[in-house]
Amino acid sequence: MNKYIKFVIAALIIAAGVYLMMNRNIGWGIVVVILSAIPILLFFKNEYILLAFWFLRKQNMVKAASWLTKITNYQSQLHKTQYGYFHYLQGLTLAQDNPAKVEPFMKKALEYGLNMKHDRAMATLNIAAGAMQKGRRQEAKNLLEEAKKLDTAGMMTDQIKMMKDQLKMPSMQKHMHNPNMRNRGKFS
């Protein structure tokens, strides 16, 4: 549903409340006007995003992803402040099945903006994991330091420490040599 339709619904509900007040149903009119706050709230906090967060908290990634798929055009359905969280949630739902596809979603989420520091830390941590998988060790190290600064509550210290330990291990591709192979020249 387009985000501006919610304002139209709120206006209709307010009009119904005023109509009830004019017909001496003041109590019901006030209740209906107060209920008009629901569509206005859902303009700023999309219902699909809220449900996806709910199922994400319950560790049900499949249902969270299914609610996110109901957002077909995020620019017409969401308020600007929720663009980042839409991409953030898409990245989190993909994290278990396709960790390689998470990095672009998290970059977009940080680009659009995330309000909470721990969300920014989680997005930065996922980008660092993607950089580490692709062999960009220095970038991963810098991103881990940034994630550590953003994690003021200390919720991700274990993950950050584990990834730093993985960065300290030597890369297998650089140090894997065939002992039977002689060091030969270019044209030998």
C-alpha positions as CSV (number, residue, x, y, z in Angstrom):
1,M,0.0,0.0,0.0
2,N,1.3,3.5,-0.9
3,K,2.4,5.4,2.2
4,Y,0.2,8.4,1.4
5,I,-3.0,6.3,1.4
6,K,-2.5,6.0,5.2
7,F,-3.0,9.7,5.5
8,V,-6.2,9.5,3.5
9,I,-7.4,6.7,5.8
10,A,-6.5,8.8,8.9
11,A,-8.4,11.8,7.4
12,L,-11.5,9.7,6.8
13,I,-11.3,8.3,10.3
14,I,-11.0,11.8,11.8
15,A,-14.0,13.0,9.6
16,A,-16.0,10.0,11.0
17,G,-15.0,11.0,14.5
18,V,-16.1,14.6,14.0
19,Y,-19.4,13.4,12.5
20,L,-20.0,11.3,15.6
21,M,-19.3,14.3,17.8
22,M,-21.7,16.4,15.8
23,N,-24.4,13.8,16.3
24,R,-24.0,13.9,20.1
25,N,-21.9,10.8,20.3
26,I,-19.0,12.6,21.8
27,G,-17.4,9.6,23.6
28,W,-17.3,7.5,20.5
29,G,-16.2,10.5,18.4
30,I,-13.2,11.0,20.7
31,V,-12.4,7.2,20.5
32,V,-12.5,7.3,16.7
33,V,-10.3,10.4,16.5
34,I,-7.8,8.7,18.8
35,L,-7.8,5.6,16.6
36,S,-6.9,7.8,13.7
37,A,-3.4,7.9,15.2
38,I,-2.8,4.2,14.1
39,P,-2.5,5.0,10.3
40,I,-0.4,8.0,11.0
41,L,1.9,5.9,13.1
42,L,2.1,3.2,10.4
43,F,3.1,6.0,7.9
44,F,6.4,6.4,9.9
45,K,6.8,2.8,11.0
46,N,5.7,0.4,8.3
47,E,3.7,-2.6,9.4
48,Y,5.7,-5.0,7.3
49,I,9.0,-3.8,8.8
50,L,7.6,-4.1,12.3
51,L,6.4,-7.7,11.6
52,A,9.7,-8.6,10.1
53,F,11.5,-7.3,13.2
54,W,9.1,-9.3,15.4
55,F,9.8,-12.6,13.5
56,L,13.5,-11.8,13.4
57,R,13.5,-11.5,17.2
58,K,11.8,-14.9,17.3
59,Q,14.6,-16.3,15.1
60,N,12.1,-17.1,12.3
61,M,14.0,-15.9,9.3
62,V,11.6,-17.4,6.8
63,K,8.6,-15.5,8.0
64,A,10.6,-12.3,8.4
65,A,11.7,-12.6,4.8
66,S,8.2,-13.4,3.7
67,W,6.9,-10.1,5.3
68,L,9.8,-8.2,3.6
69,T,8.8,-9.6,0.2
70,K,5.4,-7.9,0.6
71,I,7.3,-4.6,0.2
72,T,7.5,-4.5,-3.6
73,N,8.6,-0.9,-4.1
74,Y,10.3,0.4,-1.0
75,Q,10.5,4.0,-2.1
76,S,6.7,4.3,-2.6
77,Q,5.7,2.2,0.4
78,L,8.2,3.3,3.1
79,H,9.2,6.6,4.7
80,K,12.8,7.8,3.9
81,T,13.9,6.9,7.5
82,Q,13.0,3.3,6.9
83,Y,14.9,2.7,3.7
84,G,18.0,1.7,5.6
85,Y,16.2,-0.7,7.9
86,F,14.5,-2.4,4.9
87,H,17.9,-3.2,3.4
88,Y,19.3,-4.1,6.9
89,L,16.5,-6.6,7.4
90,Q,17.0,-8.1,4.0
91,G,20.6,-8.6,4.7
92,L,19.9,-10.2,8.1
93,T,17.4,-12.6,6.6
94,L,20.0,-13.7,3.9
95,A,22.9,-13.9,6.4
96,Q,22.4,-17.6,7.3
97,D,21.7,-19.0,3.8
98,N,23.7,-16.7,1.5
99,P,26.4,-14.9,3.5
100,A,28.1,-13.7,0.3
101,K,25.0,-11.7,-0.7
102,V,24.7,-9.8,2.6
103,E,27.4,-7.2,2.0
104,P,25.6,-5.1,-0.7
105,F,22.5,-4.9,1.5
106,M,24.4,-3.8,4.5
107,K,26.3,-1.1,2.5
108,K,23.0,0.2,1.3
109,A,21.6,0.2,4.8
110,L,24.5,2.2,6.1
111,E,24.2,4.5,3.1
112,Y,20.5,5.3,3.8
113,G,21.1,5.4,7.5
114,L,20.4,3.4,10.6
115,N,19.2,5.1,13.8
116,M,20.6,2.7,16.4
117,K,24.3,2.3,17.1
118,H,24.1,-1.4,17.6
119,D,22.3,-1.7,14.2
120,R,25.2,0.2,12.5
121,A,27.7,-2.0,14.4
122,M,25.9,-5.2,13.2
123,A,25.9,-3.9,9.6
124,T,29.6,-2.9,9.8
125,L,30.4,-6.3,11.2
126,N,28.6,-8.1,8.3
127,I,30.4,-5.9,5.8
128,A,33.7,-6.8,7.5
129,A,32.8,-10.5,7.2
130,G,32.2,-10.1,3.5
131,A,35.5,-8.3,3.1
132,M,37.3,-11.0,5.0
133,Q,35.7,-13.7,2.8
134,K,36.9,-11.9,-0.4
135,G,40.4,-11.6,1.0
136,R,40.4,-7.8,1.7
137,R,42.1,-8.2,5.1
138,Q,43.0,-4.5,5.7
139,E,39.5,-3.3,4.9
140,A,38.1,-6.0,7.2
141,K,40.4,-4.9,10.0
142,N,39.3,-1.3,9.6
143,L,35.7,-2.2,9.6
144,L,36.1,-4.4,12.7
145,E,37.6,-1.4,14.5
146,E,34.7,0.7,13.4
147,A,32.2,-1.9,14.6
148,K,34.0,-2.1,18.0
149,K,33.6,1.7,18.4
150,L,29.9,1.5,17.5
151,D,29.2,-1.4,19.8
152,T,28.9,0.7,23.0
153,A,26.7,-1.9,24.7
154,G,29.2,-4.7,24.2
155,M,26.7,-7.0,22.5
156,M,29.0,-8.1,19.7
157,T,32.4,-8.2,21.5
158,D,32.5,-12.0,21.1
159,Q,31.9,-11.9,17.3
160,I,34.4,-9.1,16.9
161,K,37.0,-10.9,18.9
162,M,36.4,-14.1,16.9
163,M,36.7,-12.3,13.6
164,K,39.9,-10.6,14.7
165,D,41.3,-14.0,15.6
166,Q,40.5,-15.2,12.1
167,L,42.2,-12.2,10.6
168,K,45.4,-13.1,12.5
169,M,45.5,-16.6,11.0
170,P,47.6,-16.7,7.8
171,S,45.8,-16.9,4.5
172,M,45.9,-20.4,3.1
173,Q,46.3,-19.3,-0.5
174,K,49.5,-17.4,0.1
175,H,51.2,-20.1,2.2
176,M,50.0,-23.2,0.5
177,H,52.9,-24.6,-1.6
178,N,53.5,-27.9,-3.3
179,P,56.6,-29.3,-1.7
180,N,57.3,-31.5,-4.8
181,M,57.3,-28.5,-7.1
182,R,60.6,-26.9,-7.9
183,N,61.0,-23.1,-8.2
184,R,61.4,-22.8,-11.9
185,G,61.8,-19.8,-14.1
186,K,59.1,-18.4,-16.3
187,F,60.0,-20.3,-19.5
188,S,61.6,-23.5,-18.0
